[in-house]
Amino acid sequence: MKRFLLDTSALLTLRDDEPGADRVAEVLGLASEGKARCFGCFITQMEVYYRVWRDEDRAAGQLAYQQCLALPITWMSNSEALLLRSAEFKAMHPLSIAGAWIAGCAAEQGATLLHKDPEFQALALAQELLPLKARKPARNPPP
């Protein structure tokens, strides 16, 4: 059975209906049908909560967190094995702390990391890169 680890960027892509949201929804649908397994890292829950709170408000952050808990995702908590694997990623690669935990979770589960974060691309993990959000064109300064 195919296994996926959904990064914070994948869940925010779904929430904000950004390019790639259809793929995240498809993977979660497969998990709902028992055709795939989806995992998430404990730190992703915090990242979704604080990022939505910061961008919108506390109530929206709380709702986004609750919505994550309702998804067909098995949430991984800290363990010694996960700590050691994540520390290895952090020591060997230029990753954020959250990125190291998320990479460690993907490695521990033998899961394909579903994301849009360039920091993961150099890692020897199975990955599926979601399309990046289109950048707004730069405004030309007045002459």
C-alpha positions in Angstrom: 0.0 0.0 0.0 1.3 3.4 -0.9 2.4 5.6 2.0 2.5 9.4 2.1 3.8 11.9 4.6 2.0 15.2 4.1 4.2 18.2 4.8 2.8 21.5 6.3 2.9 23.0 2.8 0.7 20.2 1.4 -2.0 20.8 4.1 -1.9 24.6 3.6 -2.1 24.0 -0.2 -5.3 22.1 0.4 -6.7 24.6 2.9 -6.0 27.6 0.7 -7.0 25.8 -2.6 -3.6 26.6 -4.2 -2.2 24.8 -7.2 -1.7 21.1 -6.2 -4.7 21.1 -3.8 -6.4 18.5 -6.1 -3.4 16.1 -5.7 -3.5 16.5 -1.9 -7.2 15.8 -1.9 -6.7 12.8 -4.2 -4.1 11.3 -1.8 -6.4 11.9 1.2 -9.2 10.3 -0.8 -7.1 7.2 -1.4 -6.5 7.1 2.4 -10.2 7.4 3.1 -10.8 4.4 0.8 -8.1 2.3 2.4 -6.0 2.4 -0.8 -3.1 4.5 0.8 -1.8 5.5 4.2 -1.3 9.1 5.1 1.0 10.3 7.9 1.8 13.7 9.4 4.4 14.9 11.8 3.4 16.4 15.2 5.2 19.6 14.3 3.1 20.1 11.2 0.0 20.5 13.5 1.8 23.4 15.3 2.9 24.9 12.0 -0.6 24.9 10.5 -2.0 26.4 13.7 0.5 29.2 14.1 0.7 30.1 10.4 -3.1 30.4 10.0 -3.3 32.3 13.3 -0.6 34.7 12.3 -2.1 35.3 8.8 -5.7 35.4 9.9 -6.6 35.1 13.5 -6.5 32.8 16.5 -10.0 31.3 15.8 -9.0 30.5 12.2 -5.8 28.9 13.4 -7.8 26.7 15.9 -10.2 25.7 13.2 -7.4 24.8 10.8 -5.8 22.6 13.5 -9.1 20.9 14.2 -9.6 20.3 10.5 -6.2 18.6 10.3 -7.2 16.3 13.1 -10.3 15.3 11.2 -8.3 14.2 8.1 -7.5 10.5 7.4 -3.9 11.1 8.7 -2.0 9.1 11.3 -0.2 11.7 13.3 3.3 10.7 14.5 4.5 11.8 17.9 8.0 12.2 19.1 9.9 9.0 19.9 13.6 8.2 20.5 13.9 6.6 17.0 12.3 9.6 15.4 14.4 12.0 17.4 17.6 10.2 16.3 16.5 10.1 12.6 15.5 13.7 12.6 18.8 14.8 14.3 20.7 13.0 11.6 18.8 14.9 8.9 19.5 18.2 10.7 23.2 17.4 11.2 23.7 16.4 7.7 21.5 18.8 5.7 20.7 22.5 5.8 17.1 22.0 7.1 14.9 23.9 9.5 14.1 22.2 12.7 10.6 21.5 11.5 11.9 20.2 8.2 14.2 17.8 10.0 11.3 16.4 12.0 9.2 16.1 8.9 11.9 14.4 6.9 12.5 12.0 9.9 8.8 11.1 10.0 8.8 10.4 6.2 11.9 8.2 6.6 10.6 6.4 9.6 7.4 5.5 7.8 9.0 4.7 4.4 6.6 7.3 3.0 6.7 9.5 0.0 7.0 13.1 1.2 4.3 15.2 -0.4 5.4 18.9 -0.3 6.3 22.1 -2.1 9.3 23.0 0.0 12.6 23.3 -1.9 14.6 22.5 1.3 13.7 18.8 1.0 14.7 18.3 -2.6 18.3 17.3 -1.9 17.3 14.6 0.6 17.4 10.9 -0.3 13.7 10.4 0.3 10.9 9.4 -2.0 9.2 12.7 -2.8 6.4 14.2 -4.8 6.8 17.9 -5.3 3.6 19.9 -5.6 3.5 23.0 -7.9 4.7 26.2 -6.3 2.2 29.0 -5.8 2.5 31.5 -8.7 4.3 34.7 -7.6 2.7 38.0 -8.0 4.4 40.0 -10.7 6.8 42.7 -9.4 5.4 46.1 -9.6 7.4 48.5 -11.7 8.4 51.6 -9.8 7.1 54.9 -11.3 9.6 56.6 -13.7 
